[in-house]
Amino acid sequence: MNICIIGGGASGMMCAIHLAKGGQNVILLEKNEKLGKKMYITGKGRCNLTNDCEMDEFFKNIIHGEKFLKSAVYSFTPQDTMDFFEKAGLSLKVERGNRVFPMSDKSSDVIKTLENELKRSGVQVYLNKEVVSIEKNNSIYTIKTSNYVYEADIVVIATGGISYPSTGSTGDGYGFASNFGMDTVTPVQGLVAMNVAQNVSSLQGISLKNVQLSALDTNDKVICSEFGEMLFTNRGLSGPIALSVSSMINRLGRVKLSLDLKPALDEKTLDARILRDFDERKNQDLKNVTRALLPEKLNLYVLKEAKLQESKKVNSVTKEERAALVRTVKNLNFDVTSLAPFSEAIITSGGVNLKDLKPSCESRNTENLYFIGETIDIDALTGGFNLQLAFSTAVAAANNILKKQQAKKPR
């Protein structure tokens, strides 16, 4: 029995290792010159490989595919991932937000650990092998590359999405799925900066902490809301909470963002604080007094949005003008025009339709054909959740294959 894994990223390597340890003959084909190319850049080069949180909390961080993923994640949990790497000799640490990293802070050490396990378990790895077609005749799969043809009884496709295409993620799996009559949910950027209609170029580089970012639909109904850190780009919003919001609105139409710069203060309390500042510095320009609230460039931007003259003396600011300032600080609006390109997206949202897959990640209409990891329509927030989904779906497929092989053995 020959098994071919297509794609040497996180899910492909993990699946291959589990199958080989289960006694299967496994070959792994990778189009790049090395394995785990996208893993090198995850977690800013540190590789946040999972999240050591409670399971209920874990599922709250899944954006698409929560129901589908239940059995896979429970069968191979974040703790199982940690145990796997630690038993393989990689020391781990848990940081803020239950994020799990290698003790060395080097993603290369995570990849080396997987490579060592591939060798130890006997997986045959072939690099620079871009698969151009997969065909099935009777029960045998023919996998063609540019210079070689392989045959296999079982195929597992782990080619990833289309984010960071420079790492080889170019959506190959979607074409393979289509050739076998499977549907693909249109891929969109996930965990990515959002471009806005407003000119925020003057705010580029400003980093904010403890702010609240909400997304609203055309009826001003709140779609989602995130609290934490944010960063302005020359075109829009980025940073942790903006990236999270992007994945929650990336399949929607027109969306407006509302940024609360002082979420710890309600409007009445904020107004009282501003009024106190005004009383203490009555003869100063408005911009010099409000600078105590916000970074300088953001302060000027807020005053402009509130339609207030920055050089106006605070002793002449009316109650209505003060109210406009409070509203703007608590509700700075932006209109999302687009998402940053796939080349800047951390993950791909969308992929092979889960309706065409069994919970084991096997195709419902083609036996012994599996799709795992980012190739399929699953995604989650930042914090190690997406890599865990790659590992969990990989092991789900491997376990199902091993179970079916075991059932075929004579008793």
C-alpha positions as CSV (number, residue, x, y, z in Angstrom):
1,M,0.0,0.0,0.0
2,N,1.5,3.3,-1.2
3,I,0.5,6.6,0.2
4,C,1.4,9.9,-1.5
5,I,1.4,13.2,0.5
6,I,1.4,16.3,-1.7
7,G,2.8,19.3,0.1
8,G,5.6,19.5,2.7
9,G,4.2,22.1,5.0
10,A,2.9,21.7,8.6
11,S,0.0,19.4,7.8
12,G,1.7,17.4,5.1
13,M,4.7,16.6,7.3
14,M,2.6,15.7,10.3
15,C,0.4,13.4,8.3
16,A,3.3,11.7,6.7
17,I,5.0,11.1,10.1
18,H,1.9,9.6,11.7
19,L,1.2,7.3,8.7
20,A,4.8,6.1,8.5
21,K,4.9,5.4,12.3
22,G,1.8,3.4,11.7
23,G,3.7,1.1,9.4
24,Q,2.7,2.6,6.0
25,N,4.8,3.2,3.0
26,V,4.7,7.0,2.5
27,I,6.2,9.3,-0.1
28,L,6.0,13.1,0.3
29,L,6.3,15.4,-2.7
30,E,7.2,19.1,-2.1
31,K,7.4,21.7,-4.9
32,N,10.0,23.9,-3.1
33,E,13.6,23.2,-2.5
34,K,13.0,22.7,1.2
35,L,10.2,21.7,3.6
36,G,8.1,23.9,5.7
37,K,8.9,27.1,3.8
38,K,5.8,29.0,5.1
39,M,6.5,27.8,8.7
40,Y,9.8,29.7,8.6
41,I,7.9,33.0,8.7
42,T,5.0,32.1,11.1
43,G,5.0,33.8,14.5
44,K,7.4,36.4,13.1
45,G,10.0,33.7,12.6
46,R,9.4,32.1,16.0
47,C,6.6,29.7,15.0
48,N,3.7,29.9,17.3
49,L,2.9,26.2,16.9
50,T,-0.3,25.9,19.0
51,N,-2.3,27.4,21.8
52,D,-2.4,25.8,25.3
53,C,-5.9,26.9,26.2
54,E,-9.0,25.1,27.4
55,M,-10.9,23.4,24.6
56,D,-13.9,25.6,24.9
57,E,-11.7,28.6,24.5
58,F,-9.9,27.0,21.5
59,F,-13.2,26.5,19.6
60,K,-14.2,30.2,20.3
61,N,-11.1,31.1,18.2
62,I,-12.1,29.1,15.1
63,I,-13.8,31.4,12.6
64,H,-14.8,28.9,9.9
65,G,-15.3,25.1,10.3
66,E,-15.8,24.8,14.0
67,K,-18.5,22.0,13.8
68,F,-16.5,20.1,11.1
69,L,-13.3,20.3,13.2
70,K,-14.7,19.0,16.5
71,S,-13.6,15.4,16.1
72,A,-10.3,16.3,14.6
73,V,-9.2,18.7,17.3
74,Y,-10.5,16.5,20.1
75,S,-8.6,13.6,18.6
76,F,-5.3,15.6,18.4
77,T,-5.4,18.4,20.9
78,P,-3.0,21.2,21.5
79,Q,-1.6,19.1,24.4
80,D,-1.0,16.3,22.0
81,T,0.9,18.7,19.7
82,M,3.0,19.8,22.6
83,D,3.6,16.2,23.7
84,F,4.6,15.3,20.1
85,F,7.2,18.0,19.8
86,E,8.6,17.5,23.3
87,K,9.0,13.8,22.8
88,A,10.8,14.5,19.6
89,G,13.3,16.6,21.5
90,L,12.0,20.2,21.0
91,S,11.7,22.2,24.2
92,L,8.7,24.5,24.3
93,K,7.5,27.5,26.3
94,V,4.1,29.1,26.8
95,E,3.8,32.8,26.6
96,R,1.1,35.5,27.0
97,G,-2.3,34.4,25.6
98,N,-1.3,30.7,26.0
99,R,0.8,30.9,22.8
100,V,3.3,28.0,22.5
101,F,6.7,28.6,21.0
102,P,9.9,26.7,20.7
103,M,12.2,27.6,23.6
104,S,14.8,28.7,21.1
105,D,12.4,31.2,19.5
106,K,13.5,29.7,16.1
107,S,10.9,28.4,13.6
108,S,13.8,26.5,12.0
109,D,14.0,24.3,15.1
110,V,10.3,23.3,14.7
111,I,10.9,22.4,11.0
112,K,14.1,20.5,11.9
113,T,12.2,18.5,14.5
114,L,9.6,17.5,11.9
115,E,12.3,16.7,9.3
116,N,14.1,14.4,11.8
117,E,10.8,12.6,12.5
118,L,10.2,12.1,8.8
119,K,13.7,10.5,8.5
120,R,13.2,8.5,11.7
121,S,9.9,7.1,10.6
122,G,11.1,6.3,7.0
123,V,9.1,8.7,4.9
124,Q,10.6,9.1,1.4
125,V,10.8,12.9,0.8
126,Y,11.2,14.3,-2.7
127,L,11.9,18.0,-3.0
128,N,11.5,20.2,-6.1
129,K,8.6,18.0,-7.2
130,E,5.7,20.2,-8.3
131,V,2.7,18.1,-9.0
132,V,1.0,19.0,-12.3
133,S,-1.9,16.5,-12.3
134,I,-3.5,13.7,-10.4
135,E,-5.6,11.1,-12.1
136,K,-7.4,8.0,-10.8
137,N,-7.8,4.8,-12.8
138,N,-9.7,2.1,-11.0
139,S,-8.2,2.2,-7.5
140,I,-4.8,3.6,-8.5
141,Y,-3.8,7.3,-8.4
142,T,-1.3,8.6,-11.0
143,I,0.6,11.6,-9.8
144,K,2.5,13.5,-12.4
145,T,5.3,16.0,-11.8
146,S,7.3,17.9,-14.4
147,N,9.8,15.1,-14.7
148,Y,8.4,12.0,-13.0
149,V,5.3,9.9,-12.5
150,Y,4.3,8.3,-9.2
151,E,1.6,5.8,-8.4
152,A,-0.3,5.5,-5.1
153,D,-3.3,3.8,-3.6
154,I,-4.0,6.8,-1.3
155,V,-3.4,10.5,-1.9
156,V,-3.4,13.3,0.8
157,I,-3.4,16.8,-0.6
158,A,-1.7,19.3,1.8
159,T,-0.8,22.1,-0.6
160,G,-2.0,25.0,1.6
161,G,-3.9,28.1,0.5
162,I,-2.7,31.1,-1.5
163,S,-1.4,33.5,1.2
164,Y,2.3,34.3,0.9
165,P,2.5,32.8,-2.6
166,S,6.3,33.3,-2.5
167,T,6.4,30.3,-0.1
168,G,4.8,28.1,-2.8
169,S,1.2,28.5,-1.6
170,T,-0.4,29.1,-5.0
171,G,-3.7,27.3,-4.6
172,D,-2.7,24.0,-6.3
173,G,-5.1,22.0,-4.2
174,Y,-8.2,23.8,-5.4
175,G,-7.5,22.7,-9.0
176,F,-6.9,19.1,-7.9
177,A,-10.2,19.2,-6.0
178,S,-12.1,20.6,-9.0
179,N,-10.7,17.8,-11.2
180,F,-12.4,15.4,-8.9
181,G,-15.7,17.2,-9.0
182,M,-15.3,19.0,-5.6
183,D,-16.4,22.5,-4.8
184,T,-14.1,25.3,-3.5
185,V,-15.3,28.2,-1.4
186,T,-13.7,31.3,-3.0
187,P,-10.5,32.0,-1.2
188,V,-10.1,35.4,0.5
189,Q,-7.4,37.0,2.6
190,G,-7.4,36.2,6.3
191,L,-5.6,37.9,9.2
192,V,-4.6,40.8,7.0
193,A,-4.5,44.6,7.2
194,M,-7.6,46.5,6.1
195,N,-7.4,49.4,3.7
196,V,-9.8,52.3,4.4
197,A,-11.4,55.2,2.4
198,Q,-10.1,57.8,4.8
199,N,-6.6,59.2,4.3
200,V,-4.7,57.9,7.3
201,S,-1.2,58.3,5.8
202,S,-0.3,60.8,8.5
203,L,-1.0,58.1,11.1
204,Q,1.3,55.5,9.6
205,G,3.3,53.7,12.3
206,I,1.2,54.8,15.3
207,S,0.7,51.9,17.6
208,L,-2.2,51.8,20.1
209,K,-2.8,49.7,23.1
210,N,-6.1,49.0,25.0
211,V,-8.4,50.2,22.2
212,Q,-11.7,48.6,21.0
213,L,-12.2,48.0,17.3
214,S,-15.7,47.1,16.1
215,A,-17.0,46.2,12.6
216,L,-20.5,47.4,11.7
217,D,-22.8,46.4,8.8
218,T,-24.7,48.9,6.6
219,N,-27.4,49.1,9.3
220,D,-24.8,49.9,12.0
221,K,-25.3,46.5,13.6
222,V,-22.1,45.3,15.3
223,I,-20.6,42.3,13.5
224,C,-17.7,41.8,15.8
225,S,-15.6,43.7,18.3
226,E,-12.0,43.2,19.4
227,F,-10.0,44.7,22.3
228,G,-6.3,45.1,22.4
229,E,-3.4,46.4,20.3
230,M,-3.7,48.1,16.8
231,L,-1.4,49.7,14.3
232,F,-2.0,52.3,11.6
233,T,-0.5,51.7,8.1
234,N,-0.3,54.3,5.4
235,R,-3.5,52.9,3.9
236,G,-5.5,51.6,6.9
237,L,-5.5,49.5,10.0
238,S,-3.3,46.5,11.0
239,G,-2.0,45.0,14.2
240,P,-3.6,42.1,16.3
241,I,-7.2,43.3,16.7
242,A,-7.4,44.6,13.1
243,L,-6.1,41.3,11.8
244,S,-8.7,39.4,13.8
245,V,-11.5,41.7,12.6
246,S,-10.4,41.2,9.0
247,S,-11.0,37.5,9.2
248,M,-14.5,38.0,10.6
249,I,-15.6,40.4,7.8
250,N,-13.6,39.1,4.8
251,R,-16.6,37.4,3.3
252,L,-19.0,40.3,3.8
253,G,-19.9,43.3,1.6
254,R,-19.7,46.9,2.7
255,V,-18.3,47.2,6.3
256,K,-17.6,50.2,8.5
257,L,-15.1,50.2,11.4
258,S,-15.6,52.1,14.6
259,L,-12.5,52.6,16.8
260,D,-13.0,53.5,20.5
261,L,-9.7,55.1,21.6
262,K,-10.8,55.2,25.3
263,P,-12.9,52.1,25.9
264,A,-12.2,52.2,29.6
265,L,-14.2,55.5,29.9
266,D,-17.8,56.0,29.0
267,E,-18.8,59.2,27.3
268,K,-19.8,60.9,30.5
269,T,-16.5,60.1,32.3
270,L,-14.5,61.0,29.3
271,D,-16.3,64.4,29.0
272,A,-15.6,65.0,32.7
273,R,-11.9,64.4,32.1
274,I,-11.7,66.7,29.1
275,L,-13.6,69.4,31.0
276,R,-11.2,69.1,33.9
277,D,-8.2,69.5,31.4
278,F,-9.9,72.5,29.9
279,D,-10.4,74.2,33.3
280,E,-6.7,73.7,34.2
281,R,-5.5,75.1,30.9
282,K,-8.1,77.6,29.8
283,N,-6.0,79.9,27.7
284,Q,-4.2,77.2,25.7
285,D,-4.8,76.0,22.1
286,L,-7.2,73.0,21.9
287,K,-4.5,70.8,20.2
288,N,-2.1,71.3,23.1
289,V,-4.7,70.3,25.7
290,T,-6.1,67.3,23.9
291,R,-2.6,66.0,23.3
292,A,-2.7,64.5,26.8
293,L,-5.4,62.1,25.5
294,L,-3.8,60.9,22.3
295,P,-0.5,60.6,20.3
296,E,0.2,64.0,18.6
297,K,-0.6,63.0,15.0
298,L,-3.7,61.0,16.0
299,N,-4.7,64.0,18.2
300,L,-4.7,66.3,15.2
301,Y,-6.6,63.7,13.1
302,V,-9.3,63.3,15.7
303,L,-9.7,67.1,16.0
304,K,-10.1,67.3,12.2
305,E,-12.7,64.5,12.2
306,A,-14.6,66.2,15.0
307,K,-14.6,69.4,12.9
308,L,-12.8,71.4,15.5
309,Q,-10.1,74.1,15.0
310,E,-6.9,72.8,16.5
311,S,-5.8,76.4,17.4
312,K,-9.0,77.4,19.1
313,K,-8.6,78.4,22.7
314,V,-10.2,75.9,25.1
315,N,-12.1,78.6,27.0
316,S,-14.1,79.2,23.8
317,V,-14.9,75.6,23.1
318,T,-18.7,75.1,23.3
319,K,-20.5,72.3,25.0
320,E,-21.6,71.0,21.6
321,E,-18.0,71.0,20.3
322,R,-16.8,69.2,23.4
323,A,-19.5,66.6,22.8
324,A,-18.4,66.2,19.2
325,L,-14.8,65.6,20.5
326,V,-16.0,62.9,22.9
327,R,-18.1,61.2,20.2
328,T,-15.1,61.1,17.9
329,V,-12.7,59.7,20.5
330,K,-15.2,57.0,21.3
331,N,-16.3,56.4,17.7
332,L,-13.6,57.1,15.1
333,N,-15.1,55.8,11.9
334,F,-13.4,54.2,8.9
335,D,-14.9,52.7,5.7
336,V,-13.2,49.5,4.6
337,T,-12.4,49.6,0.9
338,S,-10.4,46.4,0.5
339,L,-8.1,44.0,2.2
340,A,-4.4,44.0,1.8
341,P,-3.3,41.5,-0.9
342,F,-2.7,37.8,-0.4
343,S,1.0,38.5,-0.4
344,E,0.5,40.2,3.0
345,A,-2.2,37.8,4.4
346,I,-1.2,35.5,7.2
347,I,-3.7,32.8,6.2
348,T,-6.2,32.0,3.4
349,S,-9.9,32.0,4.3
350,G,-11.9,29.7,2.1
351,G,-10.8,26.5,0.2
352,V,-12.1,23.1,-0.5
353,N,-15.8,23.0,0.6
354,L,-16.3,21.1,3.9
355,K,-19.5,19.8,2.5
356,D,-17.5,17.7,0.1
357,L,-15.4,16.2,3.0
358,K,-15.9,13.7,5.7
359,P,-14.8,14.7,9.2
360,S,-11.7,12.5,8.5
361,C,-10.9,14.9,5.7
362,E,-11.6,12.2,3.1
363,S,-13.4,13.2,-0.1
364,R,-17.1,12.2,0.0
365,N,-17.2,11.3,-3.6
366,T,-13.7,9.9,-4.2
367,E,-12.3,7.1,-2.0
368,N,-8.8,7.4,-0.6
369,L,-8.5,11.1,-1.5
370,Y,-7.9,13.4,1.4
371,F,-7.5,17.2,1.8
372,I,-6.0,18.7,4.9
373,G,-4.7,21.9,6.5
374,E,-5.1,25.3,4.9
375,T,-6.2,23.7,1.6
376,I,-9.7,23.3,3.1
377,D,-12.2,25.9,4.2
378,I,-11.1,26.3,7.8
379,D,-9.4,29.2,9.6
380,A,-9.0,30.7,13.0
381,L,-7.7,33.8,14.8
382,T,-4.0,34.4,15.6
383,G,-2.4,32.7,18.5
384,G,-1.3,29.3,17.2
385,F,-4.8,28.1,16.3
386,N,-4.2,27.8,12.6
387,L,-1.2,25.6,12.9
388,Q,-3.0,23.4,15.4
389,L,-5.8,23.0,12.8
390,A,-3.2,21.9,10.3
391,F,-1.8,19.3,12.7
392,S,-5.3,18.1,13.8
393,T,-6.6,17.6,10.3
394,A,-3.4,15.9,9.3
395,V,-3.7,13.4,12.2
396,A,-7.4,12.9,11.5
397,A,-6.7,11.9,8.0
398,A,-3.8,9.7,9.1
399,N,-5.8,8.0,11.7
400,N,-8.6,7.3,9.3
401,I,-6.2,5.8,6.8
402,L,-4.6,3.6,9.4
403,K,-8.0,2.5,10.7
404,K,-9.1,1.4,7.2
405,Q,-5.9,-0.4,6.6
406,Q,-6.2,-2.2,9.9
407,A,-9.7,-3.3,9.0
408,K,-8.5,-4.9,5.8
409,K,-6.0,-7.2,7.6
410,P,-7.2,-10.8,8.0
411,R,-8.0,-11.8,11.5
